[in-house]
Amino acid sequence: MNKIILITSFIASLMVFGCQSEKASEAKTTTTPTPTSKPSAPIVQKRAQITVSGTITNAGNKNIKLSHKSTNRSSVIKDDKFRINLLIDEPGIYNLTYNGQKIPLFLRPNDQAVVDFDAQGMAKTIKFGGTDPKVQEYLFQKKINDPLTYAQKRNSAKLSEKDFIKQTNETRATELVLFNSFKKENKDLPTDFLLFEETEIQYNWAKQFNDYSLYRAFYNKQEAYTPSPELLAYANDLDLNNDQLMISEAYRNYLIAHVGQKASNMVQADLMSGGKIQTSLRAFEVVEKDHAAPGIKNYLLYYFFNQHLRSKGINGSEDLHQRFKQQVTNPRYLADIDEAFLAWKHLKTGMPAPSFSYPDKEGKKVGLEDLKGKVVYIDVWATWCGPCKVEIPHLEKLQEKFHDQPVAFVSVSIDKNAEAWEKMVKENNMSGIQILADQAGNSQICKDYKIKGIPRFILIDQAGNIVNAQADRPSQGTVAGEIEGLL
């Protein structure tokens, strides 16, 4: 198996979507143990409200947003004032975004932040108040003084190893100068923020090294790349079993990347020896072997099993689910996974496939009920989706293979722009049944089939029952055999 193909699959597997909501509860703790103290049980924080408010003068755009990961809360600026309340359960960076400009805020449950500025000159006029105004000012200065552009960071894997090490170390040194100066000028900083920022700087730096070693061959279209001992030395002083460092999102991201890379290497070895791809199982094995700290173990098993459910559904997941329940003690993680299993229950193999009916480019409605008696292979896609377009040539070849057999190939676009959809279908002479869902990503087919990311493929038998609600992509080369087995 080509290593580049494996890495491509691994990159795709890192996409996870989700958000939660709970009611407010207990207050925050304002002090944090030192990095060397390790708890005997996972830290479970309950949700509480944060409030971000302020005054924005000369605001032409009246919309403002607070976001963290996939959670967003918007507000309208009225009489120069805004106020946003949000329930959170973990400290971290919450971005206040106005006119495309992000203002990073370090917030814990029950914190308040006040942000005032003139929209015609944010950087020169911004002022902070609330729980930790000095911290917010530091984070804003760190952001506007970042020496690297987004494009430079994105393209760092294309650099030579020597240039990458030099650039990454210089960036870290710049951050440390700013942070050390900030600490020297402010003796009364919250201990939890100090631990947070020290960890952020260390593990953002480490993750860049980890990503470089993983992606360099891919981005430079090489068959293989072996990192030098000098590059790998970055990992010598990292602590991968310290629950207190979980306050840092950079630390959590590094742990995920570390486990993912080791699991990917194990899968590659499996394939070389004729074995099957078992990425989620291998990830579990890495976590069980390398990460004994209870909070970290809970988090990583939850992350990788949640990722597994999003990409594979619950078919064939029962054993992994039992393994998860035997080791995870965090009640929120357990409840989330139980809820996911319940939500996917109607999509198990053998269950009646949820029906749908949408118009083709001539306006004629085509529904699942019209295709009874045929094996149905559904592609949910959109013109703006790069990975979707990669699958189209493979899908066309698959259709040619079964052109004279009772197999229906249905491509359901979730485009908002009907003209873009019609144009692409026509220009590419796309075959099969081409239909356009209403309400784009909020379409009923997305809700019924739990579609959180595309492309998504679904296989249904002649009786209208689900074979696999998370079917393999045409490019994987396995679907033809599954379809043949149903005929």
N, C-alpha and C positions, 0 to 999 in steps of 0.2 A: 504494500500500500504506500503510495507516495506521501512523504511527510507533509508536503504543502497541502494536500487534500485534507489530511488529518487536522492540521492547524486551522484550516478554513472552517472545518466542522466545529472545532473547539471555540473559535471566535464567535460563530453563530450561536453556540449553546450558552453563551454568557448573557444573553438578553433575557431579562426577567421584568415582568410588569406586575404591579399590585399596589393597593392602598387599603387602609383600614380606618374604622372609626369606632370610638368608644366614648363613654361619658367621663367627665372630669373626676379626679379623685385626689390622692394625697399630695402633700407638698414635697418640694425638692429637698435634698440634703446639700448643703453648701460646701462641705469639705469632702475631700477624696483621700483615701489611704495612699501611701507611697506606692510606687510601682512594684516594690518587692513584696508587698503583702497580698496574698492570694486567698480569696474567699473559698469556703468549703461548699458553697452552693451557688447556683446561678443567680445573677442579679436580675430581678424582675421588677421593673419600674412601672408604676401605674400612671395613667394619663392625667394630665392637668392642663389648664389653659395657659397659653401665652398671649400677650397683647402687644401688638406693634402699632404705634400711632404716630402722628406727626403733622407738621404743617409744610405744604409745598406751595410756594408762591410762583406766579407766572406759569401755572400748569396748563399748557395747551392740551395735552393728553390727560384725560380725567381718570384713566384706569391705572391701577397699581396692584401688584400681586406678591404674595408671600409663598415661597415654595421650599420643599425639602424632599429630595428623591422624587417620587412620583406624586406627592401630595401638594396640591395647589389650593390657595384661597385668595380670591380676588376681592377688590373693593373699589369704590368710586370716590374720587376726591371731590368734596362738596364744600364750598366756601373756604377753599384752601386746606381743608382738614381731611384726614383719613384715619381709619381705625380698622384693624384686622385682628380677630380672635381666632385662635387655632388650638385644638387639643393635640398635645404631643406626649410621647412616653419616653423620649430619650434626649439627652443634650446633644447639641451638634450645631452645624452651620445651616441657618435658614436664610435663603436669599430673598431680599426685598427687591423687586424688579420694577423699574419705571423707565419707559421709553427705551427698552432694550438694555439699560444699564443696571447691573446687579450690585446690590449693597449687601455684603455678607454680614450676618449677625450671629453671634454665639449665644444660644438660648437654651435654658433648661426649663422643665415643667414649672409653671408659676412665675416665670420671668416676665419682665416688661421692658420694651425698648421704645425710645422716642427718637424719631429721625426727622429733622427739619432741614430744608434746603430750598434754594431758588432754582427752579427748573432750567433757567437760562445759564446757570453756572454751578452745577452740582459740586464738583470737586473743590471749588474755592469757598463755597458757602455752607457745606454740610456740617451739622452739629448733632451730637448724640446726647440722649438722656436715658433715664430708666435705671435698670438694675446694675449694669456694668458699662457705663459710657466710655471709659478708657479702653476697655477691651474692644468695643465696636469701632472706635477710632483707629486702633492699631490694625484691625482686620481690613478696614477700608484703605489705609495707607499701604498695607501689604499688597492688596489687590492692584491698586493703581501704579505701584512700583514694580510689578512683576516683570522681570527682564525678558521673558519669552512670550511670544504671541501664541495663540491657539494653534496656528498652522505649524509653527516650529515644534511645539510639543507633539502634535499629531505625526509629524514626519521624522521624529527623532530616531525611529527604528531604521531609517534609511541611511543614517550616518555610519561612518566607519566606527569600529569599536573605540579607537583612541579619541575621536572627536566626540563621541557620545559620552564617554566617561568625563572628559574635560567639561563639556557643556552642563551635564547633570550635577557634577560636583560644584561648579561655579554658581549655579542657581541655588543650591542648598546653602552655600557659604553666604550668599547675599541675604537669604532668608534668616540665617542665624545672626548675622550682624544686626539686622533690624530688630529681631526678637530680643537679643541680649541688651541692646540699647533701651528697648522698651522696659525690660525688667529692671534695669539699673535706675531708670527714671521714676519707676512706680514700685514702691516697696510693699504695697498693700493689695497686690493682685490676688484674685481667688485661686486657691490651690488647685481646684479642679480644672480651671482654664489653663494654668501653667502645665499641668500634666497633659491636657488635651493638645496644646500647641506643640510641645516638645515631641509628642508622639506623631502628630500630623506631619511635622517636618521630616522626622526620621523615616516614617513609613511611606510617605509620598515619594521620597527619594528611593527607598528600597523597591517600591513597586515599579518605578521606571526601569530599574535594572532588571527586574524579573520580566517585565514586558519586553524589553529589548532582546533578552536571550530567547524569548518565546517567538517573537514576531519578526526578527531580523531576516530569517530565511524567507518568510512569506512575502514581506514587503520588497525584498530584493530579488524575488523569484529564483531563489536558490533551492537546491534539493536538500541541503543540510547546512547547519551552522553549529560549531562547537565553541561555546564561550571560553575565553581564556581564564586561567586562574586569577588574574588581576580583576577581571570583571566579576567573577563569582565571589570574590572576597567581600563583597558588600554584605553578604548574609552572615558573616562570622559573629557579629555581636547582636543579632536580632533575637528577641524573646517572643516565641510563638505560643507561649502558655501562660499568659498573664491576663487574667480577667479584668484587672483595673485599666488596662490599655484599651479595652473595648469602648471606652468613652470616645475614642477617635474613629471617625469613619475611614480615614486612611489606613488605620490598623486593620479594620474589618475587611476592607477591600484587598489589602495585601494578603491576608489569610485566605480569602477566596481565590485569589490568583495563584497562591502557593499550592493550595490543594488541587485546584483545577489543572495546573501544569503537571503535577505528579500523577494525577489520575489519567491525563492525556498520554503521558509517557507509558503508563501501564497498559492502556488500551492499544497503543501502537505495538507494544510487545505481544499482546494477545493476538492481534491480527497477523503479525509476522509468524506466529506459531500456529496459525489456522484457527484461532479462537474467535469468539463473537465480540461485538462492541457492547460493553457493559459500563458505560461512563459513570452512571450514577452509583452503581455498586462499587466501582473502584474508588470513587470519591468518598463513599462511606468508609471504605477500608483505610484510606489515608487518614481521615479524621480520627477514626478509632485508634490508629497506631500512633499518630503524632501529636494529638491534642487532648491532653488529659484534663486541663482546666475546665471545670464544669460549665461556666458561662460560654466559653469559646466552643466547646463541644456541642452544647445545645444549639448555639447560633449556626454553626457550620452544617450540622445535620439538617436543621430546619431549612437553611438556604438551599442546599443541594437537593433535598427531597422536594421542596416547593418548585425548584427549577425542573426537576424530573416530571412532576405532575403537569406543569405548564407545557412541556414539550411532548410528553408521552401519554398523558391522561392516566386513568387508573387501571387500564388493562395490563395485566401482568405485574402490577405494582404491589400486590398484597403482601408478598414476603418482605419487601423493602419497608412497607408500612409497619409491619410487626416489629421489624428491627428498629425502626424509628421510635415507636412507642415504648420499647423496652429500655431505651437509653435516654430519651429526652424527658426532662422534668419540668421545663418551663410551661406553665399552664396556657399561656397565650399561644405559643407555638403548637401545642397539642390541639387546642381548639381550632386554630386556623387550618390545620391539616385535616381534622375531622370534618370541618365545614367544606373544604375542597372536595373530599371524597363524596360527601353527600351531594354536592352540586354536580359532580360528574356521574352520579349513579345512573342517571337516565341515558348516559352515553356509552354504557358498557356494551361489549360484544353481545349481539343477539337481541338487543332492545330495539323497538321500532324507531326508525330514524325520524327526527323532527321534520315536519313538512315545511316547504317553502314554495313560493311562486313569484317569479319576477319577469319583467318584459325583456325580450331580445331587442336587437337594434331596429327591427321593424315594428316594435310595439306589441308583439304577440307574447302573451304570458306563457311561460314554461314552468311547470311545477314538478316536484318530486313524484307526485301521484301519477303524472303522465308517463313515467319511466318504469313502472312496475313491470317485472318480467325481464329486466335488464340489470346487469351489474352496472353500478353507477360510481364513477370516480370524479369527485368534486375538487376543484381548485378554487379557493377563495384568495383573491389577489387584487392589485390596484396598479394603475399605470405609473404611480410615483414610487413604487416599491422595487428597488434594485434587485434583491434576491428573487422576487417574483418573476422578473423579466429573464433572469438566468435560467429559470425552470421551463420557460415556454418552448425552446427548441426540443428539450427532452420530452415534454408533454406531446408535442407534435409527432415525434417518432413513435411514442407509445400508441398514439391514436392510429397511426399507419399500420402498426402491428395487428391491431384488432378491428380494422375498418370493416370487415365483413362478418363480424360476430356481434352477439347481443350485449354490447358494452356501450354505455353512454358516458361521454366525457363532458362534464358541465363546468364551465368557468364562470364563477360568480364574482363580478367586480364590485368592490365597495368604494369606487371613486365617487367623490362629490361632483366632479366635472364630467357630465355625460358626453360632452363634445370631445374631450381628451380620450375618453374610453372608446367612443365610436371611431375616432381617427386612428388609434393604435390597432384596433381590431381589423380595420379596413386595410391600413398600410402594410400590416404584417400578414394579411390573409390568414388570420387565425381561424382554425377549424374547430369542430365540435360545437356544443351549444354555448353561446355567449350571451349572458344575461347580466343586467345591472340591478344591484340591490338598492333599495331606498334607504335614506338616512345614513349612508356610508357605514362608519364603524359602529353606529348605534342600531344597525339593522337587526331585525329579528333573528336572522340566521347567525349573526355574531353572538347574540344573547343565548340562543338555543344550543349552539355548539361550543360555547365558552371560548370564543376566538379572541385572544388578546394580542396576537401578533400574526403577521402574514409573511410568506405564503402559508396557507394551511390546506392540507389535503385530507379528504374524507372518503372512505370506501364503504359502499352499501351493496348488499346482495340483492338477488332477483326478487326476493319477497319484501324488500323495503326495510330490511333490518340492518343495523350497524354491524359492520365487520371490524372497522377500526376508525374511530373518530379523530385519531391522530395518525393517519396513514403516512407511510414513507413518501418522500418526494420522488418525482420521476428520475431525477439525476442520480439517485442512490442505486438504481438498477434492480431493485427487489420487487417493485410493484407488479411487474409483468407476471412473475411467478404466482403472486397472490391472486391476480385476476384469473389466470389460467386455472387455478385450483377451484375457483368458484363456478366455472363454466361447465 
